[in-house]
Amino acid sequence: MIHSNPPFPVLGNSLNPEHFQLLDLSSANKQLTQIGLVKYIDEYLSKNKIGYGGYLENRTFYLDSKLFSENLRTLHLGIDLWTNAGTPMYCPWDGVVHSFADNGNYLDYGPTIILEHNSIFGRIYSLYGHLSRESLIGLYEGKPFSRGSQIATLGHVGENGNWPPHLHLQLIRDMEANYGDFPGVVEPDKKDIYTKLCPNPLALIGLS
């Protein structure tokens, strides 16, 4: 189905801007550097807010993982939504499952689902990373999801790539033969290429 409606918010339509707070996880955040990512996020979530942000953010803490350090990948291509494990995720537009996988490397996506949508602007894909393993049960390529239907739930630290619970949300214009995975962090000198390939998904969380 060709969609022209605004996206349904991935965390549901009961939230409004006051529930969210922008988080800076870039190398410019000195507090993050001092206390570390896990403690920083834990202290933030204790305030009962949903942290969001990260599109095109330069995050040097990725270099702690061999997955990213070999190619000096620090530029983040999606938006992260930091909230509790088990939180449900919803489909922004009518679509079908393009692919899915459990990307189990340290600081990788963990369970990942990629949906394919047809819009008035052409085909586009939405990626959801750091999900629960149960979210992959019963999936198959081509499985349909309607706008506003539940896709998945967030995973806990033991299954989501060893991260504090959060969603990595990314839009992709061309999968380039990738299946169940797509780079979410790239080399900073590739910013211009990937900005065109992966537009800002901010509208998918209900914020402008």
C-alpha atoms as an extended CHARMM CRD file, in Angstrom:
* protein
*
       208  EXT
         1         1  MET       CA              0.0000000000        0.0000000000        0.0000000000  PROA      1               0.0000000000
         2         2  ILE       CA              1.2380000000        3.4960000000       -0.8280000000  PROA      2               0.0000000000
         3         3  HSD       CA              1.3120000000        5.6190000000        2.3050000000  PROA      3               0.0000000000
         4         4  SER       CA              0.8750000000        9.3680000000        2.5450000000  PROA      4               0.0000000000
         5         5  ASN       CA             -0.2410000000        9.6250000000        6.1880000000  PROA      5               0.0000000000
         6         6  PRO       CA              2.1200000000       11.0410000000        8.8250000000  PROA      6               0.0000000000
         7         7  PRO       CA              3.9930000000        8.2690000000       10.6600000000  PROA      7               0.0000000000
         8         8  PHE       CA              2.4540000000        6.6590000000       13.7130000000  PROA      8               0.0000000000
         9         9  PRO       CA              4.8340000000        7.3150000000       16.6660000000  PROA      9               0.0000000000
        10        10  VAL       CA              7.0170000000        4.2660000000       17.3070000000  PROA      10              0.0000000000
        11        11  LEU       CA              6.4340000000        4.4910000000       21.0880000000  PROA      11              0.0000000000
        12        12  GLY       CA              2.6700000000        4.9460000000       20.6800000000  PROA      12              0.0000000000
        13        13  ASN       CA              0.4100000000        7.9610000000       20.4080000000  PROA      13              0.0000000000
        14        14  SER       CA             -0.0970000000        8.5500000000       24.1420000000  PROA      14              0.0000000000
        15        15  LEU       CA              3.1480000000       10.5010000000       24.5130000000  PROA      15              0.0000000000
        16        16  ASN       CA              3.8090000000       14.1910000000       23.8890000000  PROA      16              0.0000000000
        17        17  PRO       CA              6.9700000000       16.3490000000       23.7920000000  PROA      17              0.0000000000
        18        18  GLU       CA              7.0640000000       16.8220000000       27.5710000000  PROA      18              0.0000000000
        19        19  HSD       CA              7.7690000000       13.0910000000       27.9790000000  PROA      19              0.0000000000
        20        20  PHE       CA             11.0280000000       13.3830000000       26.0170000000  PROA      20              0.0000000000
        21        21  GLN       CA             14.3710000000       14.9890000000       26.7150000000  PROA      21              0.0000000000
        22        22  LEU       CA             17.2340000000       15.3890000000       24.2870000000  PROA      22              0.0000000000
        23        23  LEU       CA             20.3710000000       13.4850000000       25.2830000000  PROA      23              0.0000000000
        24        24  ASP       CA             23.8560000000       14.4450000000       24.1500000000  PROA      24              0.0000000000
        25        25  LEU       CA             26.0440000000       11.3410000000       23.8640000000  PROA      25              0.0000000000
        26        26  SER       CA             28.7230000000       12.9860000000       21.7590000000  PROA      26              0.0000000000
        27        27  SER       CA             32.3630000000       13.4050000000       22.7020000000  PROA      27              0.0000000000
        28        28  ALA       CA             31.5090000000       16.9910000000       23.7460000000  PROA      28              0.0000000000
        29        29  ASN       CA             29.5350000000       15.7350000000       26.7740000000  PROA      29              0.0000000000
        30        30  LYS       CA             32.1310000000       15.8870000000       29.5790000000  PROA      30              0.0000000000
        31        31  GLN       CA             29.8340000000       14.2960000000       32.1730000000  PROA      31              0.0000000000
        32        32  LEU       CA             29.3920000000       11.2560000000       29.9370000000  PROA      32              0.0000000000
        33        33  THR       CA             33.1590000000       11.0180000000       29.5780000000  PROA      33              0.0000000000
        34        34  GLN       CA             33.6350000000       11.1920000000       33.3480000000  PROA      34              0.0000000000
        35        35  ILE       CA             31.0560000000        8.6600000000       34.5720000000  PROA      35              0.0000000000
        36        36  GLY       CA             30.5890000000        6.3750000000       31.5600000000  PROA      36              0.0000000000
        37        37  LEU       CA             27.6280000000        5.5330000000       29.3650000000  PROA      37              0.0000000000
        38        38  VAL       CA             25.8600000000        3.0040000000       31.5860000000  PROA      38              0.0000000000
        39        39  LYS       CA             25.8370000000        5.1640000000       34.7130000000  PROA      39              0.0000000000
        40        40  TYR       CA             24.8990000000        8.2570000000       32.7140000000  PROA      40              0.0000000000
        41        41  ILE       CA             21.8880000000        6.5380000000       31.1400000000  PROA      41              0.0000000000
        42        42  ASP       CA             20.8170000000        4.8710000000       34.4050000000  PROA      42              0.0000000000
        43        43  GLU       CA             20.8250000000        8.2230000000       36.2180000000  PROA      43              0.0000000000
        44        44  TYR       CA             18.8700000000        9.8010000000       33.3920000000  PROA      44              0.0000000000
        45        45  LEU       CA             16.1730000000        7.1120000000       33.2470000000  PROA      45              0.0000000000
        46        46  SER       CA             15.6250000000        7.4570000000       36.9980000000  PROA      46              0.0000000000
        47        47  LYS       CA             14.0240000000       10.8320000000       36.1590000000  PROA      47              0.0000000000
        48        48  ASN       CA             11.1770000000        9.0150000000       34.3430000000  PROA      48              0.0000000000
        49        49  LYS       CA             11.8610000000       10.6770000000       31.0290000000  PROA      49              0.0000000000
        50        50  ILE       CA             12.4580000000        9.1400000000       27.6130000000  PROA      50              0.0000000000
        51        51  GLY       CA             15.8580000000       10.1060000000       26.2920000000  PROA      51              0.0000000000
        52        52  TYR       CA             16.2080000000       10.6710000000       22.5790000000  PROA      52              0.0000000000
        53        53  GLY       CA             18.7300000000       11.9350000000       20.0740000000  PROA      53              0.0000000000
        54        54  GLY       CA             21.8950000000       10.9430000000       18.3140000000  PROA      54              0.0000000000
        55        55  TYR       CA             21.2870000000       11.5930000000       14.6200000000  PROA      55              0.0000000000
        56        56  LEU       CA             24.6810000000       12.3620000000       13.0150000000  PROA      56              0.0000000000
        57        57  GLU       CA             26.2370000000       12.5560000000       16.4890000000  PROA      57              0.0000000000
        58        58  ASN       CA             29.9660000000       11.8170000000       16.7670000000  PROA      58              0.0000000000
        59        59  ARG       CA             30.2700000000        9.2500000000       19.5750000000  PROA      59              0.0000000000
        60        60  THR       CA             33.8180000000        8.2910000000       20.4370000000  PROA      60              0.0000000000
        61        61  PHE       CA             32.7420000000        5.6840000000       23.0000000000  PROA      61              0.0000000000
        62        62  TYR       CA             32.0890000000        3.3200000000       20.0760000000  PROA      62              0.0000000000
        63        63  LEU       CA             35.8310000000        2.9420000000       19.7830000000  PROA      63              0.0000000000
        64        64  ASP       CA             35.7150000000        0.7750000000       22.9390000000  PROA      64              0.0000000000
        65        65  SER       CA             34.3130000000       -2.0020000000       20.7340000000  PROA      65              0.0000000000
        66        66  LYS       CA             36.3790000000       -3.8180000000       18.1310000000  PROA      66              0.0000000000
        67        67  LEU       CA             33.2660000000       -3.8470000000       15.9470000000  PROA      67              0.0000000000
        68        68  PHE       CA             33.6800000000       -0.1010000000       15.3930000000  PROA      68              0.0000000000
        69        69  SER       CA             37.3040000000        0.6710000000       16.2700000000  PROA      69              0.0000000000
        70        70  GLU       CA             38.9020000000       -1.1420000000       13.3440000000  PROA      70              0.0000000000
        71        71  ASN       CA             37.4560000000        1.4010000000       10.8910000000  PROA      71              0.0000000000
        72        72  LEU       CA             37.1360000000        4.3080000000       13.3680000000  PROA      72              0.0000000000
        73        73  ARG       CA             33.3450000000        4.3040000000       13.0490000000  PROA      73              0.0000000000
        74        74  THR       CA             31.8810000000        6.9780000000       15.3600000000  PROA      74              0.0000000000
        75        75  LEU       CA             29.1810000000        8.8170000000       13.3500000000  PROA      75              0.0000000000
        76        76  HSD       CA             25.7020000000        7.6750000000       14.4450000000  PROA      76              0.0000000000
        77        77  LEU       CA             23.0840000000        7.4260000000       11.6730000000  PROA      77              0.0000000000
        78        78  GLY       CA             19.8670000000        6.8610000000       13.6100000000  PROA      78              0.0000000000
        79        79  ILE       CA             17.9850000000        8.1630000000       16.6040000000  PROA      79              0.0000000000
        80        80  ASP       CA             18.1620000000        6.3550000000       19.9330000000  PROA      80              0.0000000000
        81        81  LEU       CA             15.2040000000        6.1870000000       22.3070000000  PROA      81              0.0000000000
        82        82  TRP       CA             16.3520000000        5.3650000000       25.8430000000  PROA      82              0.0000000000
        83        83  THR       CA             13.6030000000        3.8000000000       27.9370000000  PROA      83              0.0000000000
        84        84  ASN       CA             12.7260000000        0.5820000000       29.7640000000  PROA      84              0.0000000000
        85        85  ALA       CA             13.1710000000       -2.9820000000       28.5180000000  PROA      85              0.0000000000
        86        86  GLY       CA              9.8640000000       -4.4710000000       27.4580000000  PROA      86              0.0000000000
        87        87  THR       CA              8.5270000000       -1.1910000000       26.0610000000  PROA      87              0.0000000000
        88        88  PRO       CA              6.4360000000       -1.9120000000       22.9260000000  PROA      88              0.0000000000
        89        89  MET       CA              7.3720000000       -0.5120000000       19.5190000000  PROA      89              0.0000000000
        90        90  TYR       CA              4.7900000000        0.3440000000       16.8510000000  PROA      90              0.0000000000
        91        91  CYS       CA              4.7890000000        0.4380000000       13.0610000000  PROA      91              0.0000000000
        92        92  PRO       CA              4.9940000000        3.9760000000       11.5830000000  PROA      92              0.0000000000
        93        93  TRP       CA              3.3860000000        3.1250000000        8.2190000000  PROA      93              0.0000000000
        94        94  ASP       CA              1.8950000000        0.0860000000        6.5320000000  PROA      94              0.0000000000
        95        95  GLY       CA              4.7560000000       -2.1660000000        5.5260000000  PROA      95              0.0000000000
        96        96  VAL       CA              6.2110000000       -5.6560000000        5.3520000000  PROA      96              0.0000000000
        97        97  VAL       CA              9.2180000000       -7.3490000000        6.9030000000  PROA      97              0.0000000000
        98        98  HSD       CA             12.2350000000       -6.9090000000        4.6580000000  PROA      98              0.0000000000
        99        99  SER       CA             14.5770000000       -8.9110000000        6.9090000000  PROA      99              0.0000000000
       100       100  PHE       CA             15.5290000000       -9.6190000000       10.5200000000  PROA      100             0.0000000000
       101       101  ALA       CA             18.4650000000      -11.0530000000       12.4630000000  PROA      101             0.0000000000
       102       102  ASP       CA             20.0410000000      -11.3590000000       15.8880000000  PROA      102             0.0000000000
       103       103  ASN       CA             23.2570000000       -9.3430000000       15.5070000000  PROA      103             0.0000000000
       104       104  GLY       CA             24.9960000000      -10.5670000000       18.6250000000  PROA      104             0.0000000000
       105       105  ASN       CA             28.4200000000       -8.8700000000       18.5870000000  PROA      105             0.0000000000
       106       106  TYR       CA             29.3880000000       -6.7060000000       21.5630000000  PROA      106             0.0000000000
       107       107  LEU       CA             27.7010000000       -3.2820000000       21.1540000000  PROA      107             0.0000000000
       108       108  ASP       CA             25.9550000000       -4.5060000000       18.0060000000  PROA      108             0.0000000000
       109       109  TYR       CA             22.1840000000       -4.2430000000       17.3800000000  PROA      109             0.0000000000
       110       110  GLY       CA             21.2000000000       -7.5260000000       19.0000000000  PROA      110             0.0000000000
       111       111  PRO       CA             17.7500000000       -8.5610000000       17.6640000000  PROA      111             0.0000000000
       112       112  THR       CA             16.9340000000       -6.3760000000       14.6550000000  PROA      112             0.0000000000
       113       113  ILE       CA             13.9050000000       -5.9370000000       12.4090000000  PROA      113             0.0000000000
       114       114  ILE       CA             13.8710000000       -4.0480000000        9.1040000000  PROA      114             0.0000000000
       115       115  LEU       CA             10.5370000000       -3.0810000000        7.5280000000  PROA      115             0.0000000000
       116       116  GLU       CA              9.9290000000       -2.0160000000        3.9340000000  PROA      116             0.0000000000
       117       117  HSD       CA              7.4130000000        0.7390000000        3.1590000000  PROA      117             0.0000000000
       118       118  ASN       CA              6.1260000000        2.2280000000       -0.0970000000  PROA      118             0.0000000000
       119       119  SER       CA              5.4710000000        5.9580000000        0.0760000000  PROA      119             0.0000000000
       120       120  ILE       CA              4.5470000000        8.7300000000       -2.3210000000  PROA      120             0.0000000000
       121       121  PHE       CA              8.2750000000        9.5220000000       -2.2640000000  PROA      121             0.0000000000
       122       122  GLY       CA              9.3280000000        5.9760000000       -3.1600000000  PROA      122             0.0000000000
       123       123  ARG       CA             10.4520000000        2.9240000000       -1.2260000000  PROA      123             0.0000000000
       124       124  ILE       CA             11.9850000000        3.4120000000        2.2010000000  PROA      124             0.0000000000
       125       125  TYR       CA             13.0670000000        1.0930000000        4.9960000000  PROA      125             0.0000000000
       126       126  SER       CA             12.8390000000        1.4670000000        8.7690000000  PROA      126             0.0000000000
       127       127  LEU       CA             15.2800000000       -0.3560000000       11.0540000000  PROA      127             0.0000000000
       128       128  TYR       CA             14.6670000000       -1.2390000000       14.7180000000  PROA      128             0.0000000000
       129       129  GLY       CA             17.6610000000       -2.4230000000       16.7440000000  PROA      129             0.0000000000
       130       130  HSD       CA             18.2450000000       -3.6410000000       20.3420000000  PROA      130             0.0000000000
       131       131  LEU       CA             14.9350000000       -5.5040000000       20.5360000000  PROA      131             0.0000000000
       132       132  SER       CA             13.9610000000       -8.4920000000       22.6520000000  PROA      132             0.0000000000
       133       133  ARG       CA             14.6420000000      -11.9510000000       21.2230000000  PROA      133             0.0000000000
       134       134  GLU       CA             10.9620000000      -12.8090000000       21.5080000000  PROA      134             0.0000000000
       135       135  SER       CA             10.2990000000      -10.0330000000       18.9770000000  PROA      135             0.0000000000
       136       136  LEU       CA             11.8060000000      -12.2420000000       16.2600000000  PROA      136             0.0000000000
       137       137  ILE       CA              9.4980000000      -15.1940000000       16.9530000000  PROA      137             0.0000000000
       138       138  GLY       CA              7.0180000000      -15.7920000000       14.1530000000  PROA      138             0.0000000000
       139       139  LEU       CA              8.5810000000      -13.3130000000       11.7470000000  PROA      139             0.0000000000
       140       140  TYR       CA              9.0600000000      -14.1050000000        8.0860000000  PROA      140             0.0000000000
       141       141  GLU       CA             10.1100000000      -12.1250000000        5.0470000000  PROA      141             0.0000000000
       142       142  GLY       CA              7.0880000000      -10.3080000000        3.6630000000  PROA      142             0.0000000000
       143       143  LYS       CA              5.0410000000      -10.4730000000        6.8860000000  PROA      143             0.0000000000
       144       144  PRO       CA              2.7210000000       -7.4360000000        6.8330000000  PROA      144             0.0000000000
       145       145  PHE       CA              2.3910000000       -4.8530000000        9.5820000000  PROA      145             0.0000000000
       146       146  SER       CA             -0.2340000000       -2.1290000000        9.5250000000  PROA      146             0.0000000000
       147       147  ARG       CA              0.3000000000        1.4490000000       10.6380000000  PROA      147             0.0000000000
       148       148  GLY       CA              0.0540000000        1.5770000000       14.4390000000  PROA      148             0.0000000000
       149       149  SER       CA              0.3440000000       -2.1720000000       15.0200000000  PROA      149             0.0000000000
       150       150  GLN       CA              2.9250000000       -3.4560000000       17.4940000000  PROA      150             0.0000000000
       151       151  ILE       CA              6.1840000000       -4.5920000000       15.9110000000  PROA      151             0.0000000000
       152       152  ALA       CA              8.3190000000       -5.6060000000       18.8550000000  PROA      152             0.0000000000
       153       153  THR       CA              9.4710000000       -4.8870000000       22.4100000000  PROA      153             0.0000000000
       154       154  LEU       CA             12.7820000000       -3.5010000000       23.6500000000  PROA      154             0.0000000000
       155       155  GLY       CA             15.3810000000       -5.9810000000       24.8330000000  PROA      155             0.0000000000
       156       156  HSD       CA             17.3100000000       -6.0830000000       28.0990000000  PROA      156             0.0000000000
       157       157  VAL       CA             21.0700000000       -5.7930000000       28.4300000000  PROA      157             0.0000000000
       158       158  GLY       CA             21.5990000000       -9.5640000000       28.1980000000  PROA      158             0.0000000000
       159       159  GLU       CA             20.1170000000       -9.8150000000       24.7130000000  PROA      159             0.0000000000
       160       160  ASN       CA             20.3470000000       -6.3780000000       23.0770000000  PROA      160             0.0000000000
       161       161  GLY       CA             24.0700000000       -6.1900000000       22.3200000000  PROA      161             0.0000000000
       162       162  ASN       CA             25.0620000000       -5.3520000000       25.9280000000  PROA      162             0.0000000000
       163       163  TRP       CA             23.5220000000       -1.8780000000       25.9160000000  PROA      163             0.0000000000
       164       164  PRO       CA             21.3180000000       -0.0780000000       28.4310000000  PROA      164             0.0000000000
       165       165  PRO       CA             17.7910000000       -0.6550000000       27.0560000000  PROA      165             0.0000000000
       166       166  HSD       CA             17.0020000000        1.5520000000       24.0850000000  PROA      166             0.0000000000
       167       167  LEU       CA             15.7560000000        1.5120000000       20.5140000000  PROA      167             0.0000000000
       168       168  HSD       CA             18.0150000000        2.3410000000       17.5930000000  PROA      168             0.0000000000
       169       169  LEU       CA             15.6760000000        3.7480000000       14.9500000000  PROA      169             0.0000000000
       170       170  GLN       CA             16.9430000000        4.4110000000       11.4440000000  PROA      170             0.0000000000
       171       171  LEU       CA             15.5170000000        5.2390000000        8.0200000000  PROA      171             0.0000000000
       172       172  ILE       CA             17.2470000000        3.8580000000        4.9280000000  PROA      172             0.0000000000
       173       173  ARG       CA             16.6170000000        4.7000000000        1.2760000000  PROA      173             0.0000000000
       174       174  ASP       CA             18.5810000000        1.7810000000       -0.2070000000  PROA      174             0.0000000000
       175       175  MET       CA             19.4760000000       -1.4510000000        1.6110000000  PROA      175             0.0000000000
       176       176  GLU       CA             22.3840000000       -2.0870000000       -0.8030000000  PROA      176             0.0000000000
       177       177  ALA       CA             22.0760000000       -5.9000000000       -0.5100000000  PROA      177             0.0000000000
       178       178  ASN       CA             22.1720000000       -5.8020000000        3.3120000000  PROA      178             0.0000000000
       179       179  TYR       CA             19.9060000000       -8.2980000000        5.0690000000  PROA      179             0.0000000000
       180       180  GLY       CA             18.9140000000       -8.1440000000        8.7310000000  PROA      180             0.0000000000
       181       181  ASP       CA             21.5490000000       -5.4850000000        9.3030000000  PROA      181             0.0000000000
       182       182  PHE       CA             22.6860000000       -2.1010000000        8.0590000000  PROA      182             0.0000000000
       183       183  PRO       CA             25.4760000000        0.2070000000        9.2840000000  PROA      183             0.0000000000
       184       184  GLY       CA             24.2130000000        2.3670000000       12.1370000000  PROA      184             0.0000000000
       185       185  VAL       CA             27.6070000000        3.9270000000       12.8070000000  PROA      185             0.0000000000
       186       186  VAL       CA             30.0510000000        4.9320000000       10.0610000000  PROA      186             0.0000000000
       187       187  GLU       CA             33.3080000000        6.8060000000        9.5280000000  PROA      187             0.0000000000
       188       188  PRO       CA             32.8490000000       10.5910000000        9.9200000000  PROA      188             0.0000000000
       189       189  ASP       CA             34.3410000000       11.2640000000        6.4960000000  PROA      189             0.0000000000
       190       190  LYS       CA             31.3560000000        9.4270000000        4.9490000000  PROA      190             0.0000000000
       191       191  LYS       CA             28.8360000000       11.8290000000        6.4640000000  PROA      191             0.0000000000
       192       192  ASP       CA             27.6700000000       13.3500000000        3.1570000000  PROA      192             0.0000000000
       193       193  ILE       CA             27.0460000000        9.9290000000        1.6010000000  PROA      193             0.0000000000
       194       194  TYR       CA             25.0820000000        8.5380000000        4.5190000000  PROA      194             0.0000000000
       195       195  THR       CA             23.1090000000       11.7010000000        5.2330000000  PROA      195             0.0000000000
       196       196  LYS       CA             21.4810000000       11.2360000000        1.8140000000  PROA      196             0.0000000000
       197       197  LEU       CA             21.0710000000        7.4870000000        2.3050000000  PROA      197             0.0000000000
       198       198  CYS       CA             19.7060000000        7.6860000000        5.8750000000  PROA      198             0.0000000000
       199       199  PRO       CA             17.4250000000       10.6930000000        6.4590000000  PROA      199             0.0000000000
       200       200  ASN       CA             16.6030000000       11.9640000000        9.9530000000  PROA      200             0.0000000000
       201       201  PRO       CA             13.9070000000        9.6940000000       11.5140000000  PROA      201             0.0000000000
       202       202  LEU       CA             12.8250000000       12.2870000000       14.1140000000  PROA      202             0.0000000000
       203       203  ALA       CA              9.2480000000       12.4310000000       12.7920000000  PROA      203             0.0000000000
       204       204  LEU       CA              8.8070000000        8.7320000000       13.5960000000  PROA      204             0.0000000000
       205       205  ILE       CA              8.8710000000        9.4230000000       17.3280000000  PROA      205             0.0000000000
       206       206  GLY       CA              6.1770000000       12.1070000000       17.0900000000  PROA      206             0.0000000000
       207       207  LEU       CA              8.4870000000       15.1150000000       17.3360000000  PROA      207             0.0000000000
       208       208  SER       CA              9.1190000000       17.6640000000       14.6090000000  PROA      208             0.0000000000
